[in-house]
Amino acid sequence: MRRSRIAGVGSYLPARIVTNAELAGRMDTSDEWIRQRTGIGQRHIAAEGETTSMLGVKAAEAALAHAGLKASDIDLIVLATATPDYTFPSAATQVQAALGITHGAAFDVAAVCSGFVYALTVADKFITSGSNTRALVIGAETFSRILDWEDRTTAVLFGDGAGAVVLEASEGKGDASDTGVLTTHLRSDGRHRAKLYVDGGPSTTGTAGHLRMEGREVFKHAVGMITDVIVDAFAATGYSAETIDWFVPHQANQRIITASAEKLGIAMEKVVLTVDRHGNTSAASIPLAFDVAVKDGRIARGDVVLIEAMGGGFTWGSALFRY
C-alpha cells in the first residue's frame, strides 16, 4: 500500500516576542489573568513587512533541510492559512516562487485552526493516489494583522509563526504498523460561524476585518468535537490513549488541551505543549509544536503521533501517523 511519510519537519517564529507584561501595559489585563485562563506567557509577532508567505518559506526551508531534500524535489505545496498575503494569488504560490519551484501545484487551504490537519489530509490523498511524490505541507499565520488590540479577550490569545512538514511517498503493508499517515478524519459545521469568525472580507465589507470570538461557546464545543474525531482515529487504527506515543494538539488554550486529554484518558506526559511560548498560532500551531518535540528529542522515528484541532466555522479534525 502506498503511504505518505513525514521525511522532514521545520518551523519559524518571528524575532519579536510580546510578553503578557507588555500587553498589560497596553490594555486592561495582567500576566496572572492571561496565564490562569489560557496558559499563555508570550507570543511572537511578525515584523512590519513580514508576511505569511515569508514565514512559510522559512519553515519550508527548515523542513527541506531536515529531510535532506532540495526544493526541486517537491511537486506539491498545500499551505493552510487564514491570513494570506493577498486575496489572490495564494500564499502557497508565493512560497513556491520564493523556493524557485516551477513545476507541480501549489494552493491554500482555509480551515483556520484546523488548517494543518486539513492540509495534511489533502496532501496525503494526493500522494497515496499516485499523482504526486513529495509535498510541502505548511501552516503559516500572521494573526496579529486581524486582531483588535483593544479587545483583551482575543488579543492576548494569538501569535504569528509557521511550521512545515515534507511528506513523501513510501510503501507499506496497509496496516497500522506502517510508517506514515495511518488515518485522517475531518468535520465541519457552518452553523457555528458567529462563535468564531472575522468580521470582514472582500464580498462583505471589502476589508480584512477583525477576529471575533464567543470564548465560552468555543470552549463548550471544543472538547466534545475534538473527542469525536480522536475516537474515530482510534477506531480506524486500533490504537488507543494507552498505545499512542504522543499527542500533539492544536495549541489554542491549555485548559482545552488538558480537558481533552483527561476526557480521552491520554496521560499529560504524552502531551506536547507549546502554547505557553507561542500562544495560539492557528494553522501553524501543530507543526510548530511537532517540530519542537522532534528537535528536542522527545518524538523519535517510529513513534505513533496523534494530532487534532478545532477552528472557526466550526471545522475540526484529527490525524494519526507513525513518524
Number of C-alpha atoms within 10 A of each C-alpha: 10 16 24 27 25 25 20 23 29 28 29 23 23 17 11 12 17 16 16 20 15 13 19 17 10 11 14 11 16 16 18 15 14 21 17 13 12 21 23 28 21 25 25 22 22 23 13 7 7 13 20 27 29 21 25 33 26 20 30 31 21 22 27 22 16 16 18 10 16 12 16 13 14 24 19 26 25 26 33 34 33 23 23 23 19 12 11 8 12 18 29 30 21 21 24 26 13 13 17 11 20 12 12 14 16 21 18 22 22 18 24 28 33 33 31 35 28 30 26 27 21 15 25 26 15 18 22 19 13 11 11 19 19 26 28 31 33 37 40 39 32 30 25 20 19 18 21 15 16 11 13 17 15 17 19 28 24 24 30 31 34 33 35 34 29 29 28 24 22 17 14 16 11 12 11 19 14 20 23 26 23 22 19 24 20 17 16 17 11 10 9 16 14 15 16 19 19 17 15 15 13 10 7 10 10 9 11 16 18 19 20 20 17 13 12 10 12 18 15 11 13 21 20 13 19 23 18 17 21 24 16 17 23 18 12 15 15 11 16 17 18 12 11 18 20 25 24 23 26 32 31 28 20 21 15 20 23 17 15 20 21 12 11 18 12 20 14 14 10 18 17 21 25 24 26 18 16 28 26 27 30 34 37 36 34 32 29 29 21 27 24 20 18 16 13 9 10 14 20 14 11 14 15 23 19 25 22 26 30 30 22 26 20 25 23 27 29 29 24 26 24 21 19
